[in-house]
Amino acid sequence: MRPSSDSQYAGGPVNWSIISSLAPYLKEFRGRVAVAMGFLLIAKLAGVAVPWALKLIVEHFESAADALVLVPVALLAAYGLLRFSSVFFSELRDAVFARVAERAMRRISLRVFEHLHRLDLGFHLSRRTGGLARDIERGTSGISFLLRFMVFNILPTLVEIGLIAVILLINFSPMYAATVLGAVLIYGGFSIWCTEWRNRFVRESNKMDNRSNTRAVDSLLNYETVKYFGNEAFEAQEYDRHLEGWEAARMKNRLSLAALNSGQAFIIAGSVTLMMFMAAGQVANGDMSLGELVMINAYMIQLFIPLNFLGFIYREIREALTNIERLFGLLGTPVKVGDAPDAAPLELRGGAVKFEGVSHAYNEERLILDNLSFEIPAGQTLAIVGPSGAGKSTLARLLFRFYDVSQGAIRIDGQDIRSVTQDSLRRAIGVVPQDTVLFNDTIGYNIAYGCPGASEDEIWRVLRMAQLEDFVSRLPQGLDTQVGERGLKLSGGEKQRISIARVLLKDPAILILDEATSSLDTHAERLILDSLNQISRRRTTLAIAHRLSTIVHADNILVLEQGRVVEQGNHARLLEANGAYAQLWANQQWEAGG
């Protein structure tokens, strides 16, 4: 018999009620589930009929000495047909039910994906992307596993136990049925108890495996440092120390697995032996035929084959439930920034932006913006400058509604942005971020992301405006050039210009430039500034700048310090005032000069 095998196991209490949450996904395919259950029943009826056919064959040849005639040929043919039917209808059951499991995985994956995109920026800034992806992957796989094993393993086994117990009860002494049910209960109880006991060894083995792998990867990533200090022998010694712990943990795991398999085998052997003693006694007394003895033995072997996987199935189901609970936990994460029940689409009438007494804090300990009020008339450019931590980028995040203001209101053309739909608000706003992250796809795809379905002519038009036409034209693959993960195959300036082209393609009424030229050299910056100044003239623009040279043409400039406006005016007026802005300007001119 096949021994139980190990897998990654997540310990701790499991919410078994999570199974009921899968019911809605089964209701979508009621017909398929019903047909699959029908095929399951047919397969099991054929399966339990196989030992009965074997009994009839043995009894025929036990009592008759004639050669093959019509009756035994029919019995042999029926025996083969029943065996085939048992497998065939099981396969039909799998084929019919497969759509149910796959569709459930698809539905839940899509729900989680959409929910994650609805969560606020704070969630995504604090997440661990790798862990999040693993939770989604394990959770959806857990749903598939749970559905398949509940329908294909546990339910069929219970049906088979019931059918065999009824056959033995009707045809033989009730002691046979009681022995079968007792053996199943003892086997199941032992498997669950032993699996729970050895889970600590499984977890310890997995933990030590993770530690040794982490140590090896960390050493290889720091290859040059190891060489600089000649510590190859030390690294090998450290790695071997971790492997020693892993080896000891694996030995405990193997021994506990041997105990589980041995205990299961003892219960199976004891049960079959007890049944054989009971049947042999009846055969000796003439109360039972040899065929019936063979049938009982066949039933016991047939019954305990699926039960032999119980320890493995129980552990895997617990792990699947834990993973599903994590996945549903993601779905339970509250959406902090959502549309109001009566939210209406934003009605643009020029795109004037107004901050009214806005205060904001990411947490209670630190106030980022303090009672801030200002206005950007439609079509004008407002620049925000100030030291790091003054709250400049927070203004952009609040306007785009990554967060809702703690106090006050932000209005576009008189409409509180909390009263309009997020989709319409964000369609009206284009953002050129400081740190541009691109999709691991082509240049053309990343630019067209600003307006999916844009023509190639439109893409080349914005490339020219973003001073990228010559660069892309020189590339062997042009727009089909792959940018690499997060755009790492391109320079910072090239990524930033792609970001600008993408926003130009979106053609928004309101523009947010968050350090939009921070990754450009002086020459590239001058080229881009001409384009930005040109497109800003007919858009309401909020420009967040570190380099003051990029915002000298702004209609109004706000100087922020500790979340408050300390100065405002245009470039010339602020220089004349000889205040905080003039000091920042003087410092940057001195740094630029050398």
matplotlib code that plots the C-alpha trace (Angstrom):
import matplotlib.pyplot as plt

x = [0.0, 1.1, 2.5, 1.4, 3.5, 4.4, 3.5, 3.8, 1.5, 0.3, -0.3, -2.8, -6.5, -8.6, -12.0, -13.9, -17.0, -15.1, -16.3, -19.9, -18.6, -17.9, -21.5, -22.4, -19.7, -21.3, -24.8, -23.7, -23.4, -26.2, -26.8, -23.1, -22.9, -26.0, -24.7, -21.3, -23.0, -25.0, -21.8, -20.2, -23.1, -23.0, -19.2, -19.5, -22.3, -20.2, -17.3, -19.1, -20.6, -17.2, -16.5, -20.1, -19.4, -16.1, -18.0, -20.4, -17.5, -15.7, -18.9, -19.7, -16.3, -16.4, -19.6, -19.2, -16.5, -17.6, -15.6, -16.5, -20.1, -22.6, -23.2, -19.5, -18.6, -21.4, -20.2, -16.6, -17.8, -19.9, -16.9, -14.8, -17.7, -18.2, -14.5, -14.5, -17.7, -16.2, -13.2, -15.1, -17.9, -15.3, -13.5, -16.9, -17.5, -14.1, -14.7, -18.1, -17.0, -13.8, -15.6, -17.1, -13.7, -12.0, -14.8, -14.7, -11.0, -11.6, -14.4, -12.6, -9.3, -11.1, -13.0, -9.7, -8.0, -10.8, -10.9, -7.2, -7.5, -10.2, -8.1, -6.4, -2.8, -1.8, -2.6, -0.4, 2.5, 2.6, 1.9, 4.5, 3.9, 5.5, 3.5, 0.3, 0.8, 1.5, -1.7, -3.8, -2.1, -2.3, -5.9, -7.2, -5.3, -6.8, -10.3, -9.7, -8.1, -10.9, -13.7, -12.0, -11.1, -14.5, -16.3, -13.8, -12.2, -14.1, -17.7, -17.0, -15.2, -18.2, -20.6, -18.5, -18.3, -22.1, -22.8, -20.3, -21.8, -25.3, -24.3, -22.5, -25.5, -28.1, -26.1, -24.1, -24.0, -24.4, -20.9, -19.4, -20.9, -20.0, -16.4, -16.1, -17.6, -15.5, -12.3, -13.1, -13.6, -10.4, -8.5, -9.8, -9.3, -5.7, -4.9, -6.2, -4.5, -1.2, -1.3, -1.9, 0.9, 3.5, 2.5, 5.1, 7.8, 6.6, 6.6, 10.1, 11.4, 9.9, 11.3, 14.8, 14.6, 13.7, 16.5, 19.2, 17.9, 17.8, 21.4, 22.6, 20.8, 22.1, 25.6, 25.5, 23.9, 26.9, 29.4, 31.7, 31.7, 32.6, 35.5, 36.7, 37.1, 38.2, 35.3, 34.4, 35.2, 33.3, 30.2, 30.4, 30.6, 27.6, 25.6, 26.5, 25.4, 21.9, 21.9, 22.6, 19.5, 17.5, 18.9, 17.8, 14.4, 13.9, 14.8, 12.1, 9.7, 10.6, 10.3, 6.9, 5.8, 6.9, 4.9, 1.8, 2.1, 2.9, -0.1, -2.4, -1.1, -1.6, -5.2, -5.9, -4.1, -5.9, -9.3, -8.8, -7.5, -10.4, -12.9, -11.0, -11.1, -14.9, -15.5, -13.1, -15.0, -18.3, -16.8, -15.6, -19.0, -20.6, -22.5, -20.6, -19.3, -15.7, -17.0, -18.4, -15.1, -13.3, -16.0, -15.5, -11.7, -12.1, -14.4, -12.0, -9.1, -11.2, -12.4, -9.0, -7.2, -8.9, -8.7, -5.0, -4.8, -6.8, -3.8, -2.5, -6.0, -6.8, -3.5, -3.9, -7.5, -6.4, -3.8, -6.3, -8.7, -6.0, -5.0, -8.6, -9.2, -6.2, -7.6, -11.1, -9.3, -8.0, -11.6, -12.5, -10.0, -12.2, -12.2, -11.3, -11.8, -15.1, -17.8, -20.7, -24.0, -25.3, -22.0, -22.4, -19.9, -17.7, -19.0, -16.0, -16.4, -12.8, -11.2, -10.7, -9.3, -9.9, -8.5, -10.7, -9.2, -7.6, -5.9, -4.5, -2.7, -1.7, -1.7, -2.7, 0.8, 1.8, -0.1, 1.0, -1.2, -2.6, -5.7, -4.5, -6.5, -5.7, -7.2, -6.0, -8.1, -9.0, -6.2, -3.5, -0.4, 0.2, 3.6, 4.3, 7.8, 9.3, 11.6, 11.1, 8.3, 6.4, 3.4, 3.9, 3.2, 0.3, -1.5, -1.3, -2.4, -5.4, -6.4, -6.3, -8.2, -5.7, -6.7, -9.7, -8.9, -9.0, -10.7, -11.8, -12.7, -11.2, -13.4, -13.2, -15.5, -17.3, -17.9, -16.5, -14.4, -15.9, -19.3, -18.3, -17.3, -13.7, -13.6, -14.8, -12.4, -9.4, -10.2, -10.0, -6.6, -3.3, -0.2, 3.5, 5.0, 8.5, 9.3, 8.0, 7.3, 6.6, 4.9, 7.2, 6.1, 7.0, 7.5, 4.4, 2.2, 3.4, 2.6, -0.7, -1.7, -2.7, -5.5, -5.9, -6.7, -4.8, -3.5, 0.2, 0.0, -1.3, 1.5, 4.1, 2.5, 2.9, 6.4, 7.4, 5.9, 7.8, 11.1, 11.3, 10.8, 14.5, 15.3, 12.6, 13.3, 16.9, 15.9, 16.0, 12.6, 11.1, 7.9, 8.1, 11.2, 10.8, 11.4, 12.1, 10.6, 9.6, 11.3, 14.8, 16.2, 15.7, 17.4, 15.6, 15.2, 13.8, 11.3, 10.2, 9.6, 7.6, 5.5, 5.0, 4.0, 1.5, -0.2, -0.2, -2.1, -4.6, -5.2, -6.6, -8.2, -6.1, -2.4, -0.3, 3.5, 5.2, 8.9, 8.2, 11.8, 13.7, 15.4, 16.4, 19.8, 19.9, 19.7, 16.8, 15.1, 15.1, 13.5, 10.8, 10.0, 9.1, 6.6, 5.3, 4.8, 3.0, 0.5, 0.1, -1.3, -4.6, -4.8, -5.2, -1.8, -0.5, 3.3, 5.3, 8.9, 12.3, 14.2, 12.9, 14.1, 11.3, 8.5, 9.6, 6.8, 4.1, 1.2, 1.4, 3.9, 3.2, 6.0, 5.1, 6.7, 5.4, 2.1, 1.4, 1.8, 4.5, 4.7, 2.9, 3.2, 4.9, 8.6, 9.6, 7.4, 8.8, 12.4, 11.6, 10.1, 13.5, 12.0, 12.0, 11.6, 14.4, 16.6, 15.8, 16.6, 19.9, 20.9, 20.1, 21.9, 25.0, 24.8, 24.4, 27.3, 29.4]
y = [0.0, 3.5, 5.4, 8.8, 11.7, 15.1, 18.6, 22.1, 22.4, 25.5, 24.8, 26.4, 26.3, 25.9, 27.4, 24.4, 26.5, 28.0, 25.0, 26.5, 29.7, 27.6, 26.7, 29.7, 28.6, 25.2, 26.6, 28.2, 24.8, 22.9, 20.7, 19.7, 18.9, 16.8, 14.9, 14.4, 13.0, 10.7, 9.4, 9.1, 6.8, 4.7, 4.3, 3.2, 0.8, -0.8, -0.9, -2.6, -5.1, -6.3, -8.5, -9.8, -10.9, -12.4, -14.4, -15.8, -16.8, -18.6, -20.3, -21.5, -23.1, -24.5, -26.4, -27.2, -29.0, -28.2, -25.9, -22.4, -22.3, -19.5, -18.7, -18.4, -16.5, -14.0, -13.7, -13.1, -10.5, -8.8, -8.8, -7.0, -4.6, -3.7, -3.0, -0.8, 1.0, 1.8, 3.6, 5.0, 6.7, 8.0, 9.7, 11.0, 12.4, 14.1, 15.6, 16.9, 18.4, 19.9, 23.0, 23.6, 23.6, 25.7, 28.2, 28.6, 29.3, 31.8, 33.6, 33.9, 35.0, 37.7, 38.8, 39.1, 40.9, 43.5, 43.9, 44.5, 47.3, 48.9, 49.0, 52.2, 53.1, 52.6, 48.8, 48.5, 50.5, 48.1, 44.9, 42.2, 41.5, 38.1, 37.0, 38.5, 36.6, 33.4, 33.8, 34.2, 31.3, 29.0, 30.1, 29.4, 26.1, 25.2, 25.8, 23.5, 20.9, 21.0, 20.8, 17.9, 15.9, 16.4, 15.2, 12.7, 11.2, 11.8, 11.6, 8.5, 6.8, 7.4, 6.2, 3.0, 2.4, 2.7, 0.4, -2.3, -2.1, -2.5, -5.5, -7.2, -6.5, -7.9, -11.0, -12.0, -11.5, -8.0, -8.6, -8.1, -4.7, -3.7, -4.9, -2.8, 0.3, -0.2, -0.6, 2.5, 4.6, 3.3, 3.8, 7.4, 8.3, 7.0, 8.8, 12.1, 11.8, 10.8, 13.4, 16.1, 14.7, 14.7, 18.1, 19.7, 17.6, 18.6, 22.3, 22.0, 20.3, 23.1, 25.8, 24.4, 23.9, 27.6, 28.6, 26.6, 27.8, 31.4, 31.1, 29.7, 32.3, 35.2, 33.9, 33.6, 37.1, 38.4, 36.5, 39.5, 40.2, 36.6, 36.8, 40.2, 38.7, 35.2, 33.6, 30.7, 28.2, 30.1, 30.3, 26.5, 25.9, 28.1, 26.4, 23.0, 24.0, 24.9, 21.7, 19.7, 21.1, 20.3, 16.8, 16.2, 17.6, 15.5, 12.3, 13.1, 13.7, 10.4, 8.4, 9.9, 9.2, 5.6, 5.4, 6.7, 4.2, 1.3, 2.1, 2.3, -0.9, -2.7, -1.5, -2.7, -6.0, -6.6, -5.8, -8.0, -10.8, -10.6, -10.7, -13.7, -15.6, -15.0, -16.0, -19.0, -20.3, -20.0, -21.7, -24.6, -25.0, -24.9, -21.6, -19.7, -20.5, -20.1, -17.4, -15.4, -15.6, -14.2, -11.5, -10.3, -10.3, -8.3, -5.8, -5.2, -4.6, -2.4, -0.4, 0.3, 1.4, 4.8, 5.0, 4.6, 8.1, 9.5, 10.9, 12.7, 13.9, 15.2, 17.2, 18.6, 19.6, 21.4, 23.2, 24.1, 25.5, 27.6, 29.0, 29.6, 31.5, 33.7, 34.4, 35.2, 37.4, 39.5, 39.8, 40.9, 43.8, 46.9, 49.4, 52.7, 54.8, 54.0, 55.6, 57.2, 55.4, 58.4, 59.2, 60.8, 61.2, 64.2, 67.1, 68.9, 72.6, 73.7, 71.7, 74.3, 72.7, 74.1, 72.9, 74.1, 73.8, 70.5, 68.7, 65.2, 62.6, 59.1, 58.3, 60.1, 60.8, 62.9, 65.7, 66.0, 68.9, 71.5, 73.5, 74.1, 76.2, 77.3, 77.3, 76.4, 78.3, 76.3, 76.1, 77.5, 75.9, 75.8, 74.7, 73.3, 73.5, 72.9, 70.6, 66.8, 65.9, 69.1, 67.3, 68.0, 64.5, 64.1, 66.9, 64.9, 61.7, 63.4, 65.1, 61.7, 60.3, 57.6, 58.8, 60.8, 64.0, 63.9, 67.3, 69.8, 69.2, 69.2, 70.4, 70.2, 72.7, 73.1, 69.3, 67.6, 64.8, 62.4, 62.9, 61.8, 58.4, 57.5, 56.3, 59.6, 61.5, 59.5, 59.7, 63.4, 63.5, 62.5, 61.9, 61.9, 60.3, 60.8, 57.1, 55.7, 51.9, 50.2, 47.0, 44.1, 44.5, 46.7, 50.4, 50.6, 48.7, 51.0, 54.2, 52.9, 52.1, 55.7, 55.0, 51.3, 50.8, 53.9, 53.8, 53.6, 57.1, 58.5, 56.8, 58.3, 61.7, 61.7, 60.2, 63.3, 65.6, 63.7, 64.0, 60.2, 59.8, 59.7, 57.3, 54.8, 55.0, 54.0, 50.8, 47.7, 46.6, 50.1, 50.2, 46.4, 46.8, 45.0, 47.3, 44.5, 44.1, 47.5, 49.0, 48.1, 47.9, 51.6, 54.5, 56.7, 59.5, 57.2, 55.7, 59.2, 60.3, 57.2, 58.1, 61.6, 60.2, 57.9, 60.8, 62.9, 60.0, 60.0, 63.7, 64.6, 67.9, 68.1, 67.3, 66.3, 66.5, 64.9, 65.7, 64.9, 65.7, 64.4, 61.6, 63.7, 65.3, 69.0, 68.7, 66.3, 68.3, 71.4, 69.4, 68.0, 71.3, 72.8, 70.0, 70.1, 73.9, 73.6, 70.9, 72.6, 75.8, 74.3, 72.1, 72.7, 71.6, 70.8, 70.7, 69.3, 70.3, 69.9, 71.7, 75.2, 75.8, 73.5, 75.7, 79.3, 79.7, 78.6, 81.0, 80.6, 78.9, 77.7, 77.1, 74.5, 73.9, 71.3, 71.1, 74.9, 77.5, 80.0, 81.8, 82.1, 84.1, 83.8, 83.3, 86.9, 88.1, 85.4, 86.3, 89.9, 88.9, 87.4, 84.8, 81.0, 80.6, 83.0, 81.1, 77.8, 79.4, 80.7, 77.4, 75.5, 78.1, 77.8, 73.9, 74.1, 76.5, 74.2]
z = [0.0, -0.7, 2.3, 3.3, 2.0, 3.3, 2.1, 3.4, 6.4, 8.1, 11.8, 14.1, 14.5, 11.3, 10.7, 9.3, 8.7, 5.7, 3.7, 3.7, 2.0, -1.1, -1.5, -3.7, -6.3, -6.4, -7.0, -10.2, -11.7, -10.0, -13.1, -13.4, -9.6, -9.9, -12.9, -11.3, -8.2, -10.4, -12.1, -8.6, -7.4, -10.6, -10.3, -6.6, -7.3, -10.1, -7.7, -4.9, -7.4, -8.5, -5.4, -5.7, -9.3, -8.2, -5.5, -8.2, -10.4, -7.6, -6.4, -10.0, -10.4, -6.8, -7.5, -11.2, -13.0, -16.6, -18.9, -19.8, -20.9, -21.3, -17.6, -16.5, -19.7, -18.9, -15.3, -16.5, -19.0, -16.3, -13.9, -16.6, -17.5, -13.8, -13.3, -16.5, -15.4, -12.0, -13.6, -16.6, -14.6, -12.2, -15.1, -16.4, -12.9, -12.9, -16.4, -15.5, -12.2, -13.5, -14.8, -11.4, -9.6, -12.3, -12.5, -8.7, -8.8, -11.6, -9.8, -6.5, -8.1, -10.0, -6.8, -4.9, -7.8, -8.1, -4.3, -4.0, -6.6, -4.5, -1.4, -0.4, -1.1, 2.6, 2.2, -0.9, 0.7, 3.6, 1.8, 1.0, -2.7, -2.7, 0.3, -1.1, -4.4, -2.5, -0.5, -3.6, -5.4, -2.4, -1.6, -5.1, -5.3, -1.9, -3.2, -6.1, -3.9, -1.3, -3.9, -5.7, -2.6, -0.9, -4.1, -5.4, -2.3, 0.9, -0.4, -2.5, 0.4, 2.7, 0.0, -0.4, 3.3, 3.6, 0.6, 1.8, 5.4, 4.0, 1.8, 4.7, 7.1, 4.7, 3.5, 6.6, 10.4, 11.7, 13.3, 9.8, 9.3, 12.9, 12.3, 9.1, 10.7, 13.9, 11.8, 9.8, 13.0, 14.6, 11.4, 11.0, 14.6, 14.6, 11.4, 12.6, 16.0, 14.5, 11.8, 14.5, 16.6, 13.7, 12.3, 14.7, 13.0, 9.6, 10.6, 12.1, 9.0, 6.8, 9.0, 9.0, 5.2, 4.8, 7.0, 5.2, 1.8, 3.0, 4.3, 0.9, -1.2, 1.1, 0.8, -3.0, -3.4, -1.4, -3.5, -3.9, -0.1, 0.6, -1.8, -0.4, 3.0, 2.0, 4.0, 1.7, 4.4, 7.0, 4.7, 4.0, 7.8, 8.5, 5.7, 7.0, 10.5, 9.1, 7.1, 10.2, 11.8, 8.7, 8.7, 12.3, 11.7, 8.6, 10.5, 13.1, 10.3, 8.6, 11.8, 12.7, 9.1, 9.6, 12.8, 11.0, 8.1, 10.5, 12.7, 9.7, 8.2, 11.7, 11.8, 8.3, 8.7, 12.1, 10.6, 7.6, 9.7, 12.1, 9.2, 7.7, 11.0, 11.3, 7.6, 7.8, 10.8, 8.9, 5.8, 8.0, 9.5, 6.1, 6.8, 4.1, 0.7, -0.5, -2.9, -0.1, 1.8, -1.3, -1.6, 2.0, 1.5, -1.7, 0.0, 2.9, 0.5, -1.7, 1.3, 2.9, -0.3, -0.3, 3.5, 3.4, 2.1, 5.0, 6.9, 3.8, 2.8, 6.3, 6.5, 3.0, 3.7, 6.9, 4.9, 2.1, 4.7, 6.2, 2.8, 1.8, 5.1, 4.3, 0.8, 2.2, 4.8, 1.9, 0.7, 4.2, 4.3, 4.5, 1.6, 3.2, 0.1, -1.6, -3.7, -1.7, -2.3, -4.3, -6.0, -9.5, -12.3, -12.1, -14.3, -15.7, -16.4, -16.9, -14.1, -11.3, -8.1, -4.6, -1.3, 1.6, 5.1, 4.4, 7.2, 6.9, 9.0, 8.1, 11.8, 14.9, 16.0, 13.0, 11.2, 7.6, 6.4, 8.7, 7.7, 4.1, 1.7, -1.9, -5.3, -8.8, -11.4, -14.5, -17.0, -14.6, -13.0, -9.3, -8.1, -4.7, -3.2, 0.2, 2.1, 2.3, 4.6, 4.1, 2.6, -1.1, -2.4, 0.1, -1.7, -5.0, -3.3, -1.7, -5.0, -6.8, -3.8, -2.9, 0.6, 1.9, 3.8, 7.6, 7.7, 5.1, 1.5, -2.0, -4.8, -8.6, -10.3, -7.0, -6.5, -3.4, -4.8, -2.2, -3.7, -7.3, -8.6, -8.3, -11.9, -13.3, -11.0, -12.0, -15.7, -15.4, -13.7, -15.2, -13.0, -13.9, -10.8, -9.4, -9.5, -12.8, -12.8, -16.1, -16.9, -18.0, -21.6, -24.7, -24.9, -27.1, -24.6, -21.7, -23.6, -25.0, -21.3, -21.1, -23.6, -24.4, -28.0, -29.2, -32.8, -33.6, -35.1, -31.8, -29.9, -32.2, -31.8, -28.0, -28.4, -30.3, -27.7, -24.9, -26.9, -27.3, -31.1, -32.0, -29.1, -30.1, -33.8, -33.2, -31.3, -33.5, -32.3, -32.0, -30.1, -29.6, -27.4, -24.1, -21.1, -18.5, -15.1, -13.6, -16.7, -15.5, -19.1, -19.5, -17.9, -15.3, -17.9, -20.5, -18.1, -17.0, -20.6, -21.3, -18.3, -19.7, -23.1, -21.4, -19.7, -22.9, -24.5, -21.7, -22.3, -18.9, -17.9, -14.7, -14.5, -11.5, -12.0, -9.0, -9.5, -13.2, -14.4, -11.3, -13.3, -16.3, -17.0, -17.6, -21.4, -21.4, -18.7, -20.9, -23.8, -21.6, -19.9, -23.2, -23.8, -20.2, -20.3, -23.6, -22.5, -19.1, -20.7, -21.4, -18.3, -14.6, -13.3, -9.9, -10.1, -7.2, -7.6, -6.0, -8.7, -8.7, -12.2, -13.5, -12.1, -12.7, -15.3, -12.9, -12.4, -8.6, -6.3, -2.7, -0.3, 2.3, 5.6, 8.1, 6.2, 6.1, 3.5, 4.5, 1.2, -2.1, -5.3, -8.7, -9.1, -9.5, -6.6, -4.3, -5.1, -4.3, -1.0, -0.1, 2.1, 2.3, -1.5, -2.2, 0.2, -1.6, -4.9, -3.8, -2.4, -5.6, -7.7, -5.6, -5.8, -9.6, -9.9, -8.1]

ax = plt.figure().add_subplot(projection="3d")
ax.plot(x, y, z, "-o")
ax.set_aspect("equal")
plt.show()
